[in-house]
């Protein structure tokens, strides 16, 4: 019995020590002493409890603020798409399954968004375009049926545009990568000439500021760190870009590594070839812009002036014939002058921008 009591006493002391270390000691009001002393201890205890609660609330508020900051870093469109997806998950998943190749298009465009969330964004954008088209049709005083038809066409057009948007982004990224190729190749060649390995040169390009080119090289480095071979990572990059210039670079690098050769000189030579091709495209672009500039001046200056003169002349003839009124309503005229002609000018500017050499 003495051994058992000693063991139980040991466990009791061990438990008391553990509680004393892990828990904050609680002050208790003594049962002895004057009433003033006991009230003073009670006020101090109440003050400690209030300070503890305030500190806990402050930490909770700080955590909420940090979570809100992280949430605001996400683009508004993506947050809106996520909310829409959570509300209509079933129908959106059904639509997603009917769209083939969307995941591959998102991968090539480097859009880090799930297929379902992107489809939700497609639907939201289509609805907004449809509503805007309906409002615009009513603004130019079209009847309700025509306005609804234009709204439907706007919805379909918005959906088709969003479906092709990843391909547009992919082509833009390919153009940016091709534009940066001469600088990237010179960067790699200079490091190779200094005795740096090809893998380290790719890491240096990934850390540099070459825009989408640095992002793509960072993905190459990430694939290599994940266990892919150097050849597989480059071939994956070549397949993703789908560019003839990128394919030439990849094949030259792989050929030089496999069969030997001065890779630095090869890359220098390819950089000069790409730079020369770019200069030739720039000369053609300048010649093309000179022709488009005349069309732009006609569409932005001459045509609106002629249109206003024609409307005023038609109104004058109508008034002289006793018809009264104007050939076109003031609201429709304002919409045409404020939206239609500027839109034509914007289309011409976009055509000039699209023909810019890459």
N, C-alpha and C positions, 0 to 999 in steps of 0.2 A: 504493500500500500504506500509506503514511503517513497518508493521509486516512481510510482504512478503520480503521486501528488507533486513530486519534484518536476516531472515531465510536463504536467499540466501548468504548473507555475512558469516554467520556461516558455511554453507556448503563449501564455498570457502576457508575459513581458515582451516577447517578440511581436505579438500583435499590437500592443500598445506603442512600441517603438515605430512600427510600420505606419500606424495611423498618425503618429506625431510627425513623421517625415513627409508623408504624402498629402495630408490634409492641412488646411490652414487652421490654426488653433482658434477656437471660439471663446471670446470673452464672456464670462458669466457674471451676473450681478450677485455680489456677495450678500449672504443672508444676515450678516452682522454689520455694524456701523450705523452712523446717523442717516437720517432720511435725506439730508442734503448731499452727502457723499454718494449714496445710492442713486439719487437723481442725476448727479453729475456723471457717474459711470454710465447710466442709461442714455443720457444725451450723447456721450462720446460713442457709445455702441451704435446708436441710431445714425450718427454722422458717418461712421465707418460703413454701415450698410448702404446708406445713400450714395457715398462715394464709389462703393463697389458696383452698385447698379448703374450709376452714370458712366463709369469706365466700361462696363459691359455694353451699354447702349451705344457709346461712342465707337467701340470696336465693331459692333454690328452695322452702324451707319457707314463706317469706313469700308467695310466689306461690300455693302450694297453699292457704294459709290464706285469702287473698283470694278465690280461686276458690270455696272452701267457703262463705265468707260470702255471696257472690253467689248460690250455689245455695240456701242456707238462706232467702234472701229470698223465694224462690218458695214458695207455699203447699204444704203436705204433700200435699194431695189432687191438686194438679196434677202434682207430681213422681211420685206413685204412678201417676197416669193415664199419664204419659209412659213410665214403665217397663213398664206393662202393654201400652201400644201397641207398644213396641219388641219385646215378646215375642210378641204375637198381631196383628201388623200386617195380615196378609191378611184374616182373618175380620172384623176391625173395619172395614176399608175396605169390605167387602161389606155389612155392616150399615149403615154410614154412607150408602152409595149408595141404600139402600132407605128412608131417612128423608128426606122432602121438607120443604123450608123451614127446616131447622135452622140453616143459615148466616145466614138473614135474622133468625131469632129471636135468635141470639147477637149479631148486630149491633145490633138494637133494645135488647137488654138491656145493651149495652156490656160484654159478656163477651169479653175479649181472649184467646180460645182457639180453636185450630183445631177443625174439626168432628170429625176423627178422635180428637183427644185428649179432647174432651167425650164422645164415644160411649164411649171407654174408661172415663171417669169414671162414666158411666151404668151400665155393666156392673158395675164394682167396687161401686158403691153398692147395686145390686140384689142382688148376691151377699151383701153384708153384711146387708141387710135380711132376705133369705131365711134366712140362718144364725141371725140373732137371733130371727126368728119361730119357727124350728124349736126353738131352745133354750127359748123362752118356753112353747111348747106342751108340751114335755117337763116343764117345771118345774111346770105345773099338772096334771100326771099324765094327759095325753092319750095315746091309743095311737099307735103308730108311723105307721100309715097317715094318721091325722088330722093328726099333726104334720108329715108330709111334704107333705100337701095345703096346710096353712097356710103352710109354707115356700115352696111354689110360688106361692101367692097373694101372699105377701110379696115375692117376687122380681118378679112382674109389677107389683105396686103400686109398688115402688121404681123400676122402669124407667119406668112411666108418669109418676110424679112428676118424675123427672129430665128426662123429655122435655118436660114442661110447665113446668119450673123457669125457663127463660129468659123465658117469657111472664109468669110470676109476678113475676120481677125487673123486667121491662119495665113492667108495670102499677104496681109499687111506685115505680119511677123517675118514671113519668108523674105519679103522685099527689104525689111530693115536688116535682117541677117546678111543678105547679099550686099547691101550697101556698106555694112561694116566689115565685110570679108577682107578687103585690102589691108585695113588697119590691124585686124586680128591676125592675119597671116604674117605681117611684119613683126607684130608683137611676139608671136611664137618663134619666128625665125631668129630674132635678135636674142631670145633666151637660149635657143638651141646653139647658136654661135658662141654664147658665153659658157657653154658646157652644162646647161640645165637639161634635165631629162624631159621627155615629151609629156609625161604625166604631170610633172610639176608645172610645165608651161601651160597646160590646160587649166590647172588650178589658178594660175595667175590671170589667165583670161577671164575665168569665171568671177574672180574678185575685182576685175577692172570694170570700167563704166562704158560698156559697149551696147547698152540697152538690151533688146531681146537676144542678141548674140551672147552676151554674158550669161543671161538666164538659161539659154540652151546648153552652153558649156558647163554651167553648174549642174544641170540635169545629167550630163555625161559623167561628170565627176561623181555625182551621187550614185549613178548606176554602177560605176566601178567600185565604189566603196561598199555597195550592197552585194558584191560578189561577181558582177558581170566582167567579162574580159574586155580588154581595150578594144579589140576588133568588134565585139558584139555591141559595145556602147556606141562606137562610131557608126556602125551600120544602122543601129536604131535611130540615131540622129539623122542619118541620111534618108531613111524611110519616112521619118516624121516630117522633114522639110519638103521632100518631093521636088527639090530644085536641082537643075542641071549644074549650076555652079558649085553648090554644096557637094553634089555627087562627085564632081571632078576633084575637089579638095580631098574628100575622104578617100577616094581611090588612090590618089597620089601619095597620101600619107601611109596608107596600108601597104602600097607597093614598095615604097622606100623602106619601110620597116621590115618587110618580108624578104626583099631581095638585096637590100643594102643601097646605099647612095647618100649623097649629101642632102639631107632633108631641108636644111636651112636654105640652101641655094634654090632648091625647088620651090619652096614657099615664097621666097623673095621674087622669083620669076613669075609665079602665079599672081602675086599681089600686083606686080606691074601690069600684067595682062588685064586684070580686072579693072585697074585704074584707067587704062587706055580705053577699054570698052565703055566705061562710064563717061569719059570725056566725049566720045563719039555720040553717045546717046544724048548728052547735054546739048551738043550742037543741033541735033535733030529737034530736040525739045524747044529750043529758042526759035527755030524756024516755024515750028507748029504754033507756038504762042503768038507770034506776029500775025498769023492769019486769024486766030481766034479772037485777038484783041479787037479787030474791026467788028466782028459779030457781037462782042460784048458791048461795045459802045453803041451799036445800033439798037440792041435789045434794052439797054438801060437808059438811053437818052432820047434817041430818035423815035422809037416806037411808042413810048408813053406820051410823048408830045403829039405825035400824029393821032393817037387814039383820043386824046382830050379834044383836039381840034375837030376830029370827025364827030364826036358826041355833041360838041357845041354847035357845029354846022347843022347836024340832023335836028337838034332841038330848035334852031332858028327856023329851018324850013317847016318844021311841024307847027311852030307858032304862027308862021306866015300863012299856012294853009288853014288855019283856024282849028287845028287839032289840039293845040295847047299841050303843056307838059314837056317832059324831056324824053329823049330817045332811050335813056336808061335811068333807072332810079338812082338818086344820090348815094344810097347805101351800097348798092352794087358797084357803083363807080368808085367809092372809097375803098371797098374791099379789093377791087381789081388793082387800084393804084398802090395800096398799102401792102398787099399780100401777093397777088398774082405776078406782077412784074418783078418784085424783089425775089420771088421764088425762081423765076426764070434766070435771073442774074446769079442766084446761088447755084443753080444747076450748071451754068457755064463755068463758074469758079471751080465747082467740083470736077468738071471734065478736065479743066486745066491741071488741077491737082492730081487727078488720077493718071494723067499722061506724063507727070514728072518722072524723070529717070531715077531708077533705084540702084 
